[in-house]
Amino acid sequence: MSTLDATRAELGLLVLYLGKAETRDKICRAIQYGSKFLSNGEPGTAQNVDKTTSLARKVFRLFKFVNDLHALISPTPQGTPLPLILLGKSKNALLSTFLFLDQFVWLGRTGIYQNKERTELIGRISLYCWLGSSVCTTLVELGELGRLSASMKKLEKELKNKNKYADEQYSAKVNKSNERSLSLIKAGIDIVVAVGLLQLSPKTVTPRVTGAFGFVSSLISCYQLLPAPPKSKTL
């Protein structure tokens, strides 16, 4: 493959990546929380960037609650334990509610909806829903990682003296385990961010801590949205 073809392929992946509304939202999220970290809650340019980016992000999320509503009523994979099913459905319900209520917060902050006190109340309820969904996600990922670990150990015994990393099924499970571990880390970070936004522990989770954790969480989201590179053809 020539240098021009390689560059064209890389730019194609970049166009595909940036063409997603979800990607643009997470990039804006990184800017938002990076600005929150810099401002540390103090008035100034960084805080203005934080507030305006936060408002802009709500436009990207309009009607996004439908995604989790669809996941809520969709069937779960066979063999999934009931506790994980209930936690997964709770996560979908809470996240869908958060995104639905967030639309009213956007209406209030843009001035379309005039009741400021009710807007603030809806905003706090929506953040509690996001906090709950992050807790559910953490528990789901822990449960799924436990199931994956058990199945990998069983597969290792079956493979015995063979190179387990050469086995496609084992490699797929390793990749899945890595993905779930990253999702678990992100969910744990998001719990801290939600606590900071709700000011449940203002002395410990300061605006700077919230910004730092939110920025890291955003970078993880950006990484998770990266398209898979095309497989090279072997002759």
BELTA-V589112 format. One line per field, one symbol per residue. ss: DSSP state (h for helix, s for strand, l for the rest). psi: psi as a letter, one per 40 degrees, with the letter a starting at -180 (. if undefined). A space follows every 10 residues. Layout:
BEGIN
ss: ???
psi: ???
END
This chain:
BEGIN
ss: llhhhhhhhh hhhhhhhhll hhhhhhhhhh hhhhhhhhhl llllhhhhhh hhhhhhhhhh llllhhhhhh hhhlllllll lhhhhhhhhh hhhhhhhhhh hhhhhhhhhl lllllhhhhh hhhhhhhhhh hhhhhhhhhh hhhhhhhhhh hhhhhhhhhl lllhhhlhhh hhhhhhhhhh hhhhhhhhhh hhhhhhhhll llllllhhhh hhhhhhhhhh hhhhllllll lllll
psi: hidddddddd dddddddeeh dddddddddd dddddddddf eiiadddddd dddddddddd eheedddddd ddeiiiiieh iddddddddd dddddddddd ddddddddee edhegddddd dddddddddd dddddddddd dddddddddd dddddddddb eihdeehddd dddddddddd dddddddddd dddddddefd gdddgidddd dddddddddd ddddehihii hhhi.
END
